[in-house]
C-alpha cells in the first residue's frame, strides 16, 4: 500500500504502480556477486533488488542505498539495518564522496529514467560512473522497447548499453540493460557537468 500511495501522490518520482517482481530482481542482479562489492543501489524503493543482491552473496554492509522518498528510507533502514541508507536525490551523487576507500563494482538502478529530463539523467549517470571502478557497470531496467538512456546521452558520456535480458513475469514486462564505459576510464568523470 505504501508503494501505491507514493505512486499516486508522485507518479513521476515513483515510476511504477507496483514494486518490481522477484523475476526482474534476479535478472537485474544476475551479473553481480561479492566480487563487485561495494554496490550502489539507486531508488531501491521497498528493497526488492536489495534482497536479490543479498541472495547473490553480498553483505548488507557492502550496500549503499540512495533513496529520495522518506517513506521508503524508513522501510529500508528497518529491513536492511547494516546497509548504508542515504535519504538523497540520485541526481546529486557527484556532491557526495560515497566510496572513499574502494570504488563500487556495480550500480543497480530502480529509477524511472524515461520520465526524467535529459539533464537529470546525465547528472545521475555522471555521479554513478564517478563512483564506479573502470570495469564497473550500471544496471537499469525499463518497461520500454529500448534502452532508457538516449543514444546522444550515451555518446556524450562515452558509454555503451547492452540489453542483458527481459522478463514477462513483471507487471508490466521489463528489460534490463548493462551500461558501461566504451573505453578506458576517463579521469574527468567527477568534473563532467550536466
Secondary structure, 3 states (H helix, E strand, C coil): CHHHHHHHHCCCCCCCCCCCCHHHHHHHCCCCCHHHCCEEEECCCCCHHHHHHHHCCCCHHHEEEEECCHHHHHHHHHHCCCCEEEECCHHHHHHCCCCCCCCEEEEEECCCHHHCCHHHHHHHHHHHHHHEEEEEEEEEEECCCCCCCCHHHHHHHCEEEEEEEEECCCCCCEEEEEEEECCCCCCCHHHCCC
